[in-house]
């Protein structure tokens, strides 16, 4: 075993198919679909729907999703943008006239149209064998018959007690007995189960039209929202082409904006200018370089990235090797760059699923309600918890990411895919709001520079340079922390685990799959 290994889990191995999720119940639901002959996408939808019930702080049918799919693991990769738009009536002037200069995160104004159900329907249309009538059954069962609260979920629930205590319908739906549930408690959500049954019967229109949509609009408008039935009915998923860069002989793929994946690609382009292997994987130098790359990449993201039609420079320009060279060329090992302090507006929660099926169809699938428990607004009668993804907009006329009716906000969730010679090598992502670009970069460099397997790469100690502070996990050794301070980094110990990852590595020669799942979450990889 390598001397930099941090004790964690074993990798999981299989020959037929594999799934990795943040909860065993979701992993099992996905495996059962695969055993029945379902595709990777069928399994991802089933598992994701389960997580929308049993991991409500992170995801749900009131949220958004993105996906990268490569049929049979080779050839064309398809990107799906399942993120929602602002209501048609939203615009910066409306907010500024009312002295609102940033989107309040627990208000109806933070709620963009939920995109996940239409995204489910779209990927199933293109790559699925089963329909909602089969795939939503495990989620319906969990909602109606009850599920047991897992430890990490209980931790998050307790941390969000004040938010839920003051939310809209959240006490009734999410604080049974007026308290956050603890690990081992059984939770039932009959209204959500009924809503899922309606979607299983009527498909995406069962959510975006009719009684469920009417209740969602009535709830949001009742607390000041600008949403209309037309906003819900008009929602669509965008099928797009991924963006990528090469690192260490591999191609790294991301969804294009309004997804934030370009941030990770920019970080990799920056780090490709340095030989990380000169430094230990857990060292002052490695953590320093990662932080400097993050500071440059995140700064550029906040300045430039938005819904594509509103960007003033395009992604191709951002991915040119000379982009941001004025900053990159000044990176030094004895101190920090003098950069503007950019404070991204959100730090949300997320779930990620990766699935590879027996035909080697590869699905990298991520969805989220944004901040933990989203907007803390639950629809009156349906049990749908709304995301607060519109909090990712700025109320700043002239800025590419300024709020506007029908526009998508700058996002934080980003599924990843690694290929070599056009073939899928690893489907992966790292959850955790603003950590995701840094997390993906950290994971990839652990594997491609330091030779870690997927589980070792996931287990490795982490840090995030965010809002002027270097947030470091407790597993980062004290001498590394002190060394970073000497370089000028303001360090702080991160509260709770930093992010969560899943990954599946495909070995085409051996015909095997190797999975890893983050011990910072409750989940696991399973294969058969």
MOGISUL-V8131 format. One record per helix or strand of 3 or more residues. SS is the DSSP state (helix for helix, strand for strand). FROM is the first residue (numbers start at 1). TO is the last residue. Records with the same first field share a line. If there is no record, write none. Layout:
BEGIN
SS->FROM-TO, FROM-TO
END
This chain:
BEGIN
strand->12-14, 18-21, 64-70, 77-82, 238-241, 243-247, 250-254, 349-356, 362-370, 416-420, 423-431, 463-466, 469-472, 491-493, 500-507, 512-517, 524-527
helix->24-35, 40-54, 71-73, 92-97, 108-110, 116-127, 132-135, 137-145, 151-159, 161-165, 170-174, 176-178, 190-202, 205-208, 210-222, 229-233, 262-271, 276-278, 284-304, 308-310, 315-318, 325-328, 389-392, 433-448, 454-459, 478-486
END
